[in-house]
């Protein structure tokens, strides 16, 4: 079974992590909790606001930005023998 590191899967993982972070680390109104969690995750990944927004929508095609976000989530595709490419992934032999 090959793990899925597609832009759509990254979107799901980002939304789950932001929801978890918002519920545990940021007291206050729901909108500000989510905003704070998104900002913290974006800064941890060292990606631009545009790249994060595209990943949030499941449309981030840039492999370097996707890799940074996956690593900030604590998941390294290289451990699974996966190399990210433009818009998808490729198994490495």
Order of alpha helices (4+ residues) and beta strands (2+ residues): alpha-alpha-alpha-alpha-beta-beta
